Amino acid sequence: MARVISVFLPTWPTDRLRRKTGAAASPAEAPLIIAGRDGNRRVITAADAAAWALGLRIGMPVTKAQALVPGLTIAPANPRADAEGLERLALWVLQRFSPIVAVDGPDGIVIDSTGADHLHGGEAAMLDALVGRLTFAGVAARAAVADTWGAAHALARWRADPVFIAAAGAAETVLAPLPLEALRLPPALSAGLRELGFACIGDLIGQPRAPLTRRFGPELCRRLDQALGDASEPITPVRPDDMIEARRSFAEPIAAAETIARYIGKLVDALCGTLEERGLGARRLDLLCHRTDSRIQTVRIGLARPVRDPKRLTRLLCDKIETIDPGLGIEIMSLVAPLAEPLAAKQAPSSLIETSEPDLSGLIDTLANRVGAKAVYRFAPVPSDVPERSVCRIPALAEDTGARWPDHWPRPSRLLPRPEPIETMALMPDHPPNWISWRGIRRQVRRADGPERVFGEWWKRDAELAAVRDYFRIEDEAGARFWIFRSGDGEDAATGSHRWFLHGVFG
């Protein structure tokens, strides 16, 4: 089933203006409005969060706003710049999140996320990443995912806080309590419906369509059918002018997996030829299969490094053929490279003495496209004595950070996500425990080494000014080795609770 994400940018004009002016922009807490013309009147066309909090609303005369808020910052409306900025933002989303992205003007973006969410850890993680990155960039955003564009559009504007995920097949249930305006109806049409007693979308569902169409025209039923999934609403993706693309149209629709694989190979060859001419390598490829019913099936693969090897790219794309539903047939196939980077030719070793380093990028690409890019990573050390802060995840092929692992005390091969409390008996302050009980299993301690004292990082939190941990390596009667610690120095209660925890397991 198709899944669509709608991103709502409630204060896009003011956010765009602040990003454009940069350091010269007024403080975020200073109210900012955008002023435009409504006939002969000068009215508010957009307002930031601070202005909304002070009671300023879109459509309010600017003179009234100035009277309510002295010293109000006013900027002229620039709809063209807003639209161009929104298109650039859509292209940014296209490169990073999904193959099909379109502008949903004047204040939103629509994304066909079918088959793309698993690359980001699922729909919830994808929405969080999308909204989080926009917020970090200074753009207020809310997002919702549903089965249709109309449903996602309505939920993003009336239910998301800041995200909302509608269950598959639940469009009617989640849309029913929303106001009529959520259907993207003209204001005059919504007002006419309210005069007849219709207050929400649920009041329209199940009503005879013929009387509604005769009175209000086809727009009402079309929007309702689009939101409920009874009428199609194709998304035409944005494309930059310099997008590298290979396209193939078929006189007769194709559907067999072998035929799809054969034409994938031809498209890849054509695309790699263009990449080589420009000195580029693909970091992301999107295969778009246009079906005879106007639906688009997409396949996206990511690459750890720029690549233009036809055999490798063909193999990665063909591994995804089982996710393509050809329906009654595919009439157009296009392969695009939304993200490409410079790729210089490399010279192979010229003698028996020279050796090349093994290239793991092929293996990493295969794994990342099967389980998601976030599931393939490696660990890097971080300069910190606190164990849970001394390691971080970095991309599998990231450059060496320069930090080195500590070698003064052994560290466990497996560090628990968070220390787990254990029951034990020990002679304080410096002796290891005689036994521990972890997850309901009591273990007798046969050997122990320690303590290794770790102090809190007082420059990060005041609560760690006096905090202490004493770590011990222990081995039970079965030979299993664990890393445990006591919170506190064993004497002063200000240094910790003196409770015991298990923090890691040695391999």
C-alpha positions in Angstrom: 0.0 0.0 0.0 1.2 3.5 -0.8 2.4 5.8 2.0 2.6 9.5 1.7 4.2 12.1 4.0 3.0 15.7 4.1 5.3 18.3 5.7 3.7 21.5 6.9 5.8 24.6 7.3 3.5 27.0 9.3 5.9 29.9 9.3 7.8 29.3 6.1 8.0 33.0 4.8 9.4 34.3 8.0 11.7 31.3 8.5 13.1 31.7 5.0 13.6 35.4 5.6 15.5 34.8 8.8 17.7 32.1 7.2 18.5 34.5 4.3 19.5 37.4 6.4 21.6 35.2 8.7 23.4 37.1 11.5 21.6 40.3 10.5 18.2 38.8 11.3 16.2 40.1 14.2 16.2 37.8 17.4 13.9 34.9 17.3 11.9 36.3 20.3 11.3 39.6 18.4 7.9 39.3 16.5 8.2 39.4 12.7 5.4 39.7 10.2 5.2 39.7 6.4 3.0 42.4 4.9 1.2 42.2 1.5 -1.7 43.7 -0.4 -5.3 42.6 -0.3 -6.9 45.0 -2.7 -6.2 48.5 -1.2 -5.5 47.2 2.2 -2.0 46.3 3.6 -2.5 43.1 5.6 -0.4 40.4 7.3 0.3 37.5 5.0 2.7 35.6 7.3 3.8 35.8 10.9 6.4 34.0 13.0 5.7 32.1 16.3 6.4 35.2 18.4 3.9 37.3 16.5 1.3 34.5 16.8 1.8 34.4 20.5 1.0 38.1 20.7 -2.3 37.6 18.9 -1.3 38.7 15.4 -3.1 36.7 12.7 -2.9 36.4 8.9 -5.3 38.8 7.3 -5.1 41.4 10.1 -4.5 44.9 8.9 -0.9 46.0 9.4 -1.9 49.2 11.1 -3.9 47.3 13.7 -0.9 45.0 14.3 1.4 48.0 14.8 -1.0 49.4 17.3 -1.1 46.1 19.2 2.7 45.5 19.1 4.9 48.7 19.2 8.2 48.2 17.4 6.9 45.3 15.3 9.4 44.2 12.6 7.7 44.2 9.2 9.0 42.8 5.9 7.4 43.0 2.5 5.9 39.9 1.0 7.9 38.1 -1.7 5.8 35.1 -2.9 8.2 34.3 -5.7 11.2 34.0 -3.4 9.1 31.9 -1.0 8.1 29.5 -3.9 11.7 29.2 -5.1 13.0 28.6 -1.6 10.3 25.9 -1.1 11.4 24.2 -4.4 15.1 24.2 -3.2 14.0 22.7 0.1 12.0 20.0 -1.8 15.2 19.1 -3.8 17.1 18.8 -0.5 14.5 16.3 0.7 14.7 14.5 -2.6 18.4 13.9 -2.2 18.2 12.6 1.4 14.8 11.0 2.0 12.8 9.7 -0.9 12.8 9.5 -4.8 9.4 11.2 -5.2 9.1 14.7 -3.6 7.0 17.6 -4.7 6.1 21.1 -3.6 2.8 21.3 -1.9 2.5 25.1 -2.0 2.4 27.6 -0.5 3.5 26.1 2.8 4.4 22.4 2.4 6.1 19.5 0.8 4.6 16.1 -0.1 6.7 12.9 -0.2 5.9 9.5 -1.5 7.6 7.4 1.1 6.5 4.0 -0.2 9.5 1.6 0.1 11.9 4.4 1.3 11.1 4.4 5.1 13.1 1.2 5.8 16.3 3.0 4.8 15.7 5.4 7.7 14.7 2.9 10.4 10.9 3.0 9.8 8.3 5.7 9.4 8.6 7.1 12.9 12.4 7.4 12.6 12.0 8.9 9.2 9.5 11.6 10.4 11.7 12.4 13.4 14.8 12.8 11.3 13.0 15.0 8.7 11.3 17.3 11.3 14.4 17.3 13.5 16.8 18.4 10.6 14.3 21.1 9.5 14.0 22.4 13.0 17.7 22.4 13.5 18.0 24.5 10.3 15.6 27.1 11.7 12.5 25.9 9.8 9.4 25.1 11.9 7.8 21.9 10.6 5.1 19.4 11.3 4.7 16.1 9.4 2.2 13.3 9.0 2.2 10.0 7.1 -1.0 8.4 5.7 -2.2 6.3 2.8 -3.0 9.3 0.6 -1.8 12.8 -0.1 -5.1 14.4 1.0 -5.1 12.5 4.3 -1.5 13.3 5.1 -2.0 17.0 4.1 -5.0 17.2 6.5 -3.3 15.4 9.4 0.0 17.4 9.1 -2.0 20.7 9.6 -4.6 19.6 12.1 -3.3 16.6 14.1 0.6 16.5 13.9 2.4 17.6 17.1 5.0 17.6 15.6 4.4 14.3 13.9 1.5 11.9 13.3 1.4 8.4 11.9 -1.9 7.1 10.6 -2.3 3.4 10.5 -2.6 1.8 7.0 -6.3 1.7 6.0 -7.4 4.1 8.7 -7.9 7.2 6.6 -11.6 7.4 7.2 -11.2 7.1 11.0 -8.5 9.7 11.5 -10.1 12.2 9.1 -13.6 12.0 10.4 -13.2 14.5 13.4 -11.2 17.1 11.3 -12.8 20.3 10.2 -14.0 20.8 6.6 -11.0 23.1 5.8 -8.7 20.1 6.1 -10.0 18.8 2.7 -8.3 21.7 0.9 -11.6 23.3 0.0 -12.1 26.9 -1.1 -13.3 29.1 1.8 -16.6 29.8 0.1 -17.3 26.1 -0.3 -16.5 25.4 3.4 -18.8 28.2 4.4 -21.6 26.9 2.3 -21.3 23.5 3.8 -21.4 24.9 7.3 -24.7 26.7 6.5 -26.2 23.3 5.8 -25.0 21.9 9.1 -21.8 20.1 8.1 -19.1 20.7 10.7 -16.5 18.1 10.1 -15.3 15.6 7.4 -17.1 12.8 9.2 -20.4 14.5 8.4 -19.7 14.3 4.7 -18.6 10.6 4.6 -21.5 8.4 3.6 -23.6 11.3 2.3 -25.2 10.9 -1.2 -22.8 12.4 -3.7 -25.3 13.5 -6.4 -26.9 16.3 -4.3 -23.6 17.5 -3.0 -22.2 17.6 -6.6 -25.2 19.5 -7.9 -25.0 22.1 -5.2 -21.3 22.6 -4.8 -19.7 21.2 -8.0 -17.3 18.3 -8.5 -14.5 19.8 -6.3 -16.0 18.7 -3.0 -16.4 15.0 -3.9 -13.1 15.0 -5.7 -11.2 16.2 -2.7 -13.1 13.8 -0.4 -12.3 10.8 -2.7 -8.7 11.8 -2.9 -8.3 11.9 0.9 -10.1 8.6 1.3 -8.1 6.9 -1.5 -11.0 6.4 -3.8 -9.5 8.8 -6.4 -5.9 8.9 -7.5 -3.7 12.0 -6.9 -0.3 11.5 -8.6 2.7 13.2 -7.2 4.9 14.8 -9.9 8.4 14.8 -8.5 10.7 17.9 -8.6 13.8 17.5 -10.8 16.8 19.9 -10.9 17.9 21.0 -14.3 21.2 19.2 -14.2 19.8 15.9 -12.9 21.6 12.9 -14.5 18.9 10.6 -15.9 18.5 7.6 -18.2 15.0 6.9 -19.4 13.4 4.0 -21.4 9.8 3.8 -22.8 8.2 0.6 -23.9 5.9 0.0 -26.8 4.3 -2.8 -24.8 4.2 -2.8 -20.9 6.7 -5.1 -19.2 6.1 -7.1 -16.0 8.5 -10.1 -15.8 11.3 -9.8 -13.3 13.8 -11.0 -16.0 12.8 -8.3 -18.4 13.0 -5.6 -15.7 16.5 -6.8 -14.8 17.6 -6.6 -18.4 16.4 -3.1 -18.8 17.9 -2.1 -15.5 21.3 -3.1 -16.9 20.8 -1.0 -20.0 19.7 2.0 -18.0 22.7 1.7 -15.7 25.1 1.5 -18.7 23.7 4.7 -20.1 23.8 6.5 -16.7 27.4 5.4 -16.0 28.4 6.7 -19.4 27.0 10.2 -18.5 28.6 10.0 -15.1 32.0 9.2 -16.7 31.7 12.2 -19.1 31.1 14.5 -16.1 33.8 12.9 -13.9 31.2 12.0 -11.3 30.2 8.9 -9.3 26.7 8.2 -7.9 26.1 8.3 -4.2 22.4 7.6 -4.6 20.3 6.1 -7.4 16.5 6.1 -7.9 14.7 3.7 -10.2 11.2 4.9 -11.1 8.9 2.5 -12.7 5.8 4.2 -14.2 2.9 1.7 -14.3 0.0 1.7 -16.8 -2.4 2.8 -13.9 -0.3 6.1 -13.4 1.2 4.8 -10.2 5.0 4.9 -9.7 7.0 2.1 -8.1 10.4 3.3 -6.8 13.6 1.7 -5.7 16.3 3.7 -4.0 19.9 2.6 -3.3 22.6 4.4 -1.4 26.3 4.1 -1.8 29.0 4.7 0.8 31.4 6.2 -1.8 30.9 7.6 -5.3 30.5 4.7 -7.7 30.0 4.3 -11.5 30.8 0.6 -11.9 27.9 -0.7 -14.0 28.1 -4.3 -12.7 28.0 -3.2 -9.1 25.1 -0.8 -9.5 23.1 -3.2 -11.6 23.5 -5.9 -8.9 22.4 -3.6 -6.2 19.3 -2.5 -8.2 18.4 -6.0 -9.3 18.4 -7.1 -5.6 15.4 -4.8 -5.1 13.3 -6.2 -8.0 11.2 -8.3 -5.7 10.0 -5.0 -4.0 8.6 -3.7 -7.4 4.9 -4.4 -8.0 4.5 -4.0 -11.8 0.7 -4.2 -11.6 -0.7 -4.5 -15.2 2.7 -3.5 -16.6 5.4 -0.9 -16.6 5.4 1.5 -19.5 8.3 3.8 -18.6 11.5 3.1 -16.5 13.8 5.9 -15.5 17.0 5.8 -13.5 18.2 9.1 -11.9 21.2 10.0 -9.8 19.9 12.6 -7.3 23.2 12.7 -5.5 26.5 12.5 -7.3 30.0 13.5 -6.3 33.4 13.9 -8.1 35.1 10.6 -8.8 38.6 10.6 -10.2 40.1 7.6 -12.0 42.5 5.5 -10.0 45.6 3.7 -11.3 45.9 0.1 -10.4 49.2 -1.2 -8.8 51.9 -1.3 -11.4 54.2 -3.9 -9.9 54.2 -7.0 -7.8 55.5 -5.0 -4.8 52.7 -2.5 -4.7 49.5 -3.7 -3.0 46.1 -2.0 -2.8 44.0 -1.8 0.3 40.9 -4.0 0.3 37.8 -2.1 -0.8 34.9 -2.8 1.6 32.5 -0.4 0.1 30.8 -3.1 -2.0 30.0 -5.2 1.1 28.9 -2.1 3.0 26.6 -1.0 0.1 25.0 -4.5 0.0 24.4 -4.6 3.7 23.2 -1.0 4.0 20.6 -1.4 1.2 19.2 -4.5 2.8 19.0 -3.4 6.4 19.2 0.3 6.2 22.1 2.7 6.2 21.8 3.5 10.0 22.2 -0.2 10.8 25.7 -0.4 9.3 28.3 1.6 11.2 31.5 1.3 13.2 32.6 2.6 16.6 35.1 5.3 17.2 36.7 6.4 20.5 35.7 9.7 22.2 38.0 11.4 24.7 36.1 10.7 27.9 36.7 8.6 31.0 33.0 7.9 31.5 32.4 4.6 29.6 29.1 5.4 28.0 30.5 8.7 26.7 33.8 7.2 25.4 32.4 5.7 22.2 30.3 6.9 19.3 28.9 5.6 16.1 30.3 6.8 12.8 29.7 5.8 9.1 31.3 2.6 8.2 33.8 4.2 5.8 34.3 7.5 7.6 37.8 8.9 8.0 39.8 8.1 11.1 38.9 10.6 13.9 42.4 10.5 15.3 41.3 9.5 18.8 42.7 6.4 20.3 41.2 3.7 22.5 42.3 3.7 26.1 44.9 0.9 26.9 45.5 1.4 30.6 42.6 -0.8 31.7 40.8 -3.5 29.7 37.4 -2.7 28.4 34.5 -5.1 27.8 33.6 -6.1 24.2 30.0 -5.5 24.9 28.9 -2.4 26.8 25.2 -2.4 27.9 23.0 0.4 26.7 22.7 1.5 30.3 24.0 0.1 33.5 21.7 -2.5 35.1 21.4 -2.8 38.9 22.6 -6.0 40.6 22.4 -7.4 44.0 25.7 -8.2 45.7 27.6 -8.4 49.0 31.0 -6.7 49.3 33.3 -5.3 52.0 33.6 -1.6 51.5 35.4 0.6 50.5 37.8 -1.2 48.2 36.9 -4.9 48.1 35.2 -6.7 45.2 31.9 -8.5 45.8 31.7 -12.1 46.9 28.7 -12.8 44.6 26.3 -11.0 42.3 22.7 -11.5 41.3 21.9 -10.3 37.7 18.7 -10.8 35.9 17.6 -13.3 38.5 20.7 -15.5 38.3 23.1 -15.6 41.3 26.8 -16.0 40.3 29.7 -16.7 42.7 32.7 -14.5 42.1 35.9 -16.6 41.8 38.3 -13.9 40.6 38.3 -10.1 40.6 40.5 -7.2 39.7 40.1 -3.6 40.6 39.0 -1.1 41.6 39.5 1.3 38.7 38.2 4.7 39.8 36.3 6.9 37.3 35.4 10.5 38.3 32.5 12.5 37.0 32.9 15.1 34.4 32.1 18.2 36.4 32.5 20.5 33.5 29.4 19.0 31.8 27.1 18.7 34.8 27.2 20.2 38.3 25.8 16.9 39.7 29.0 15.1 38.6 31.3 17.4 40.7 31.7 14.8 43.4 30.5 11.7 41.5 32.7 8.6 41.6 32.5 5.1 40.2 34.7 2.1 41.2 34.9 -0.5 38.5 35.8 -4.2 39.0 36.5 -7.0 36.5 35.0 -10.2 37.9 34.8 -13.8 36.8 32.2 -16.3 38.0 32.5 -20.0 38.5 31.6 -20.8 34.9 34.3 -18.6 33.5 32.1 -15.7 32.4 33.6 -12.3 33.0 31.7 -9.1 33.8 32.4 -5.4 34.3 30.7 -4.0 37.4 30.9 -0.8 39.4 29.8 0.7 42.6 28.3 4.2 42.5 30.3 6.1 45.1 33.7 5.7 46.8 32.3 3.5 49.5 32.7 6.1 52.3 31.1 9.5 51.4 27.4 9.4 50.5 27.9 12.6 48.4 29.9 10.7 45.8 27.1 8.3 44.9 24.4 6.0 46.1 26.8 3.1 46.8 24.6 0.8 44.8 26.1 -1.8 42.4 25.6 -2.0 38.7 26.7 -4.3 35.8 27.9 -2.3 32.8 29.5 -4.7 30.4 30.4 -8.2 29.5 33.8 -9.4 28.3 33.8 -11.7 25.3 
